[in-house]
Amino acid sequence: MARNGKPVSAIRQDEIVEEIVVNLRPLKSHNSFGSVSERVRHAILVLLKVAPLWTKIGDRKKNRAHAKKLDAAVHEIEVLLSTAPTGLALFLSFPLGLESGDHPLEQALPKRSIGEFERAFVARANCFAAELKRLRKVCARAINPGLGNHPNYDHAKHMSAHFACELLNELSQNKVTGTKDGPFRVITSLFYEAVSGQRNADLKRACDGVLQP
């Protein structure tokens, strides 16, 4: 959600829906005013739910702080696994489902050849090691340069631009351009108002971001 903002009233939301439809005109021939209005209303409801979620997901500061802790913990697991005594290391990657010790090792070995057993053991150990390595790569991205966006990044603005672009391509005969006061910029601003309550916001940067190849 936009900072210090709140969604508009139901009355204003109805007005925004109508204004967006007006700016979508001329409509593609197979679209009626009523069907387009419902499509716009649905888009606003989705935006109201998704924008706050992405704000939480994209919090760089929180992602970075937790990634540092997780990276340290995963690294410690890697060290402990690499230094585990042979007996413990064997059962940690035991491929035959006998981790609980319910069945003696001697009962399991005859079911497979020694070669099959060794290959299964190595495959399981490698699979787990690869997953730990993947987790550390994700953590590295979060720590530097940072997974997520700058603290001042407003997800609602950029999502409003994406929603406006999608509706224009789907429903309107208008082309998506960055022209000031053109349909794309106007509809983006209206979507943003529906989410944040802020009227007449100039979202040129958000619209330009969508238009970049």
N, C-alpha and C positions, 0 to 999 in steps of 0.2 A: 504494500500500500504506500501511496505517496506520503512523505513525511508531513505531519501536522494536517493531514487531510482526512476527509471522510466521504463516503458515497453520498450522492444527491438524494433528495426525497423522491418518492414514487411519482409524484406529479412532474417533477423536473426530469426524471428518467423518461417518462412518456414523451415529453417535449424533445428530449435529446434523440430518442428513436426516430421521431418524425423529421427532425432536422437532418439526421444522417441519411434517411431515405431520400429527402429532397436533394441532398448533395450527391447522391448516387445516380440521380437522373442525368441523362436518359438511361432507363433500365434496359437490359437485354430483353428481347422480345418475349421470352418464355417466363418472365418474372412479373408477378402482379404486385401492386402496392402492399396488399395484405401479407403475402408470403415473404416479401422482403422485410417488412416491419418485424415479423416474427423471427426472421433470421438475425436481424440486428439486435433484437431484444435478447435472443439466446446468446449472442456474442458478448453482450454486456454482462450477462449473468456469469458466463464462463470467466471473463476477465476479472470480475469481482472476486472470484474464488481463487484464480490462479496467480494473480499479481502478488498477493501477500505471501503465498507459498514460495514463489521464486525469490522474493525479498529475503526470506529466511535462508533458502538454499544458497544464495549468492553472497552471504555475509563473509567477506574475505577475512576479517579479523578473527571471527570465531573459527572458521575453517582452518586458518593458519595455526592458531593456538592449539587446537585439538590434534591437528596433524603432527605437530612436534611431539606431543605425548604419545600418540599412536606409533609414530616412527621409532621412537626410543624403545617402546614395548616390543614391537616386532623385531627390532634388531637384537634385543635381549633374548627373545625366543630363538632366533637364528643361532646365536652364540651357544645357548644351552643345548640345542639339538646337535650342533657340530661337536660338542665336547661330552656328550652323553656316553656313559659306559656302554660297552658292546651289548651286554644283555638288555639293558633298557632300550637302547637304540633299535634292537631287533624287534621288540614288542611294540614300540611306538609306530613302526611302519609295517607291522605284521599284516600280510595280505589275505589271511584265511579266516578272518572273523573270530580269532581266538583271544582278542585283547582281554576279555574278562577272566581268562584262565579256567573257563568251565571245562575245556577239553585239553588233554595233554598234547604237547607238541608232537609226540610220537604218533598220535592218531591222525594228525593232519598231513604229515609228510608223505605217506604212501599214496595219497590221493593225487599228487602231482610229482613230476620228476623234479630232481634238484634244480635243473635248469629253469623249469617253469616257475618254481618257487622263487628263485633268485631274481628272475625277470619281473615277477609281480611285486616283489619287495622293492626293487629299484624304482619301478614305475610309480608306486605309491609314494615313496620318499621324494622322488623328483617332482611329482604333482604338487605335493604340499609345499616343497621348497619354492616352486614356481609361483604359487599363490602368495606366499610371503613376499617374494620379490615384486610381484605386481602391486601388492599393498604399499610397499615402500616407494614405488614409482608414483603412485597416486599421492602419497604423502609429500613427496618431493615437489610435485606440481603445486600442491596447496601451500607449501612453505615458501617456494621461490620459483616463479614470480608471484604465485598466489592464485589458488583456485577460487573463482568467484570474481566479483567486480569491486571497483573502488567504492569506499563507504558512501560517497556522494552519488553513486549511480542509482538512478530511479528506474526500477524495472517497469513500473506502470507506464512511464512515458514510452519506452521502447516497445513494450507489448502492445500499447495502443496503436503505434505505427504499424506493427505487423498485422494486427487485426484489421486496420483500415485498408492496408494493401490487399489483404486476402479478399475482403468484401468487394473492393473495386474490381478486382480481376474476375471474381465469381459472378457478380450481379450487374455491373455497370458497363456502359459503352465508353465511359471516360477512360482515358489512359492515366496510369499512375505516374505523376510528375511531381517535382518538388516546388512547383510554382507557388509563390505566396498567394494566399487566399484561394488556391485551387482546391478541388475536392479532396485530394489526399491530405493536405495540411489541415483542412477544416474538419474532416471526419476524425483524424487523429486527435485533434484538440477536443472534440466532443466526446470521444471515448475516454480520454484522460479526465475530463470533467466528471463523467459518470462514476469514475473510480475515486477521484481525489476531492471532488467538489470545487476544484479551481477552474474558473471560467477563462476562456480566451487565452489559454496558454499557447505560446509560440513554440512548437516542438520541431523546429527546423532540423536540429541536430539529430533527433530520433528518426525523423523521416529520411534525412540524408543517409543515415546508417542503413536503413532498409534498402535504399536505392543503390547502394554501392554494390558493384558486381562481386 
